[in-house]
Amino acid sequence: MRIPIEGSTSYRGRNARPNWLSLAAFIALALAVGAIGFVCSPAHSPPAAAWYAALAKPAWIAPSRWFGPIWTVLYVSMGGAAWLVSRERYHAKRSAAMAAYFVQLALNAFWPPLFFAWRSLGASLFDVVALWLAILWTLREFVQVRPLAAWLLLPYLGWVTFAVASSYALWRLNP
């Protein structure tokens, strides 16, 4: 008996049993990107802390203590979303979806060094806008492969939208 392959994956196109090691690897990769951010952040780097404290900030900017917990939850959900898409073995759009995911992950990894290590407000603003666009691309691709994966990325899009506004405000206030 021959099983036809369609654009939308049926249960047969999905891995029958969850591969928990694969899930852990996707989450670990996302958290590794977060570790880059932590190493460059004011929470870990005294020079970055002094520089960030001296910046003029808008009143509505998020407190620094929020960043660790929020990003941890976002990285775990990002890894879970990518894992869900990766399980759709025979879906025609899986490769494009995973490519979009890895592009946005790379842009995410570049932001903390641009902002905290190199203290380039302009370059970090450019990067976070590119990241926002890449997340939209990833959402568009994920929803075609596995809608639940796209839903898992919506809080990430919301937080990065706030990050774009924050980066723009910091860039404007600190010429």
Secondary structure as a PSIPRED ss2 file (coil, helix, strand):
# PSIPRED VFORMAT (PSIPRED V4.0)

   1 M C   1.000  0.000  0.000
   2 R C   1.000  0.000  0.000
   3 I C   1.000  0.000  0.000
   4 P C   1.000  0.000  0.000
   5 I C   1.000  0.000  0.000
   6 E C   1.000  0.000  0.000
   7 G C   1.000  0.000  0.000
   8 S C   1.000  0.000  0.000
   9 T C   1.000  0.000  0.000
  10 S C   1.000  0.000  0.000
  11 Y H   0.000  1.000  0.000
  12 R H   0.000  1.000  0.000
  13 G H   0.000  1.000  0.000
  14 R E   0.000  0.000  1.000
  15 N C   1.000  0.000  0.000
  16 A C   1.000  0.000  0.000
  17 R C   1.000  0.000  0.000
  18 P C   1.000  0.000  0.000
  19 N C   1.000  0.000  0.000
  20 W H   0.000  1.000  0.000
  21 L H   0.000  1.000  0.000
  22 S H   0.000  1.000  0.000
  23 L H   0.000  1.000  0.000
  24 A H   0.000  1.000  0.000
  25 A H   0.000  1.000  0.000
  26 F H   0.000  1.000  0.000
  27 I H   0.000  1.000  0.000
  28 A H   0.000  1.000  0.000
  29 L H   0.000  1.000  0.000
  30 A H   0.000  1.000  0.000
  31 L H   0.000  1.000  0.000
  32 A H   0.000  1.000  0.000
  33 V H   0.000  1.000  0.000
  34 G H   0.000  1.000  0.000
  35 A H   0.000  1.000  0.000
  36 I H   0.000  1.000  0.000
  37 G H   0.000  1.000  0.000
  38 F H   0.000  1.000  0.000
  39 V H   0.000  1.000  0.000
  40 C H   0.000  1.000  0.000
  41 S C   1.000  0.000  0.000
  42 P C   1.000  0.000  0.000
  43 A C   1.000  0.000  0.000
  44 H C   1.000  0.000  0.000
  45 S C   1.000  0.000  0.000
  46 P H   0.000  1.000  0.000
  47 P H   0.000  1.000  0.000
  48 A H   0.000  1.000  0.000
  49 A H   0.000  1.000  0.000
  50 A H   0.000  1.000  0.000
  51 W H   0.000  1.000  0.000
  52 Y H   0.000  1.000  0.000
  53 A H   0.000  1.000  0.000
  54 A H   0.000  1.000  0.000
  55 L C   1.000  0.000  0.000
  56 A C   1.000  0.000  0.000
  57 K C   1.000  0.000  0.000
  58 P C   1.000  0.000  0.000
  59 A C   1.000  0.000  0.000
  60 W C   1.000  0.000  0.000
  61 I C   1.000  0.000  0.000
  62 A C   1.000  0.000  0.000
  63 P C   1.000  0.000  0.000
  64 S H   0.000  1.000  0.000
  65 R H   0.000  1.000  0.000
  66 W H   0.000  1.000  0.000
  67 F H   0.000  1.000  0.000
  68 G H   0.000  1.000  0.000
  69 P H   0.000  1.000  0.000
  70 I H   0.000  1.000  0.000
  71 W H   0.000  1.000  0.000
  72 T H   0.000  1.000  0.000
  73 V H   0.000  1.000  0.000
  74 L H   0.000  1.000  0.000
  75 Y H   0.000  1.000  0.000
  76 V H   0.000  1.000  0.000
  77 S H   0.000  1.000  0.000
  78 M H   0.000  1.000  0.000
  79 G H   0.000  1.000  0.000
  80 G H   0.000  1.000  0.000
  81 A H   0.000  1.000  0.000
  82 A H   0.000  1.000  0.000
  83 W H   0.000  1.000  0.000
  84 L H   0.000  1.000  0.000
  85 V H   0.000  1.000  0.000
  86 S H   0.000  1.000  0.000
  87 R C   1.000  0.000  0.000
  88 E E   0.000  0.000  1.000
  89 R C   1.000  0.000  0.000
  90 Y C   1.000  0.000  0.000
  91 H C   1.000  0.000  0.000
  92 A C   1.000  0.000  0.000
  93 K C   1.000  0.000  0.000
  94 R H   0.000  1.000  0.000
  95 S H   0.000  1.000  0.000
  96 A H   0.000  1.000  0.000
  97 A H   0.000  1.000  0.000
  98 M H   0.000  1.000  0.000
  99 A H   0.000  1.000  0.000
 100 A H   0.000  1.000  0.000
 101 Y H   0.000  1.000  0.000
 102 F H   0.000  1.000  0.000
 103 V H   0.000  1.000  0.000
 104 Q H   0.000  1.000  0.000
 105 L H   0.000  1.000  0.000
 106 A H   0.000  1.000  0.000
 107 L H   0.000  1.000  0.000
 108 N H   0.000  1.000  0.000
 109 A H   0.000  1.000  0.000
 110 F H   0.000  1.000  0.000
 111 W H   0.000  1.000  0.000
 112 P H   0.000  1.000  0.000
 113 P H   0.000  1.000  0.000
 114 L H   0.000  1.000  0.000
 115 F H   0.000  1.000  0.000
 116 F H   0.000  1.000  0.000
 117 A H   0.000  1.000  0.000
 118 W C   1.000  0.000  0.000
 119 R C   1.000  0.000  0.000
 120 S C   1.000  0.000  0.000
 121 L H   0.000  1.000  0.000
 122 G H   0.000  1.000  0.000
 123 A H   0.000  1.000  0.000
 124 S H   0.000  1.000  0.000
 125 L H   0.000  1.000  0.000
 126 F H   0.000  1.000  0.000
 127 D H   0.000  1.000  0.000
 128 V H   0.000  1.000  0.000
 129 V H   0.000  1.000  0.000
 130 A H   0.000  1.000  0.000
 131 L H   0.000  1.000  0.000
 132 W H   0.000  1.000  0.000
 133 L H   0.000  1.000  0.000
 134 A H   0.000  1.000  0.000
 135 I H   0.000  1.000  0.000
 136 L H   0.000  1.000  0.000
 137 W H   0.000  1.000  0.000
 138 T H   0.000  1.000  0.000
 139 L H   0.000  1.000  0.000
 140 R H   0.000  1.000  0.000
 141 E H   0.000  1.000  0.000
 142 F H   0.000  1.000  0.000
 143 V H   0.000  1.000  0.000
 144 Q H   0.000  1.000  0.000
 145 V H   0.000  1.000  0.000
 146 R C   1.000  0.000  0.000
 147 P H   0.000  1.000  0.000
 148 L H   0.000  1.000  0.000
 149 A H   0.000  1.000  0.000
 150 A H   0.000  1.000  0.000
 151 W H   0.000  1.000  0.000
 152 L H   0.000  1.000  0.000
 153 L H   0.000  1.000  0.000
 154 L H   0.000  1.000  0.000
 155 P H   0.000  1.000  0.000
 156 Y H   0.000  1.000  0.000
 157 L H   0.000  1.000  0.000
 158 G H   0.000  1.000  0.000
 159 W H   0.000  1.000  0.000
 160 V H   0.000  1.000  0.000
 161 T H   0.000  1.000  0.000
 162 F H   0.000  1.000  0.000
 163 A H   0.000  1.000  0.000
 164 V H   0.000  1.000  0.000
 165 A H   0.000  1.000  0.000
 166 S H   0.000  1.000  0.000
 167 S H   0.000  1.000  0.000
 168 Y H   0.000  1.000  0.000
 169 A H   0.000  1.000  0.000
 170 L H   0.000  1.000  0.000
 171 W H   0.000  1.000  0.000
 172 R H   0.000  1.000  0.000
 173 L H   0.000  1.000  0.000
 174 N C   1.000  0.000  0.000
 175 P C   1.000  0.000  0.000
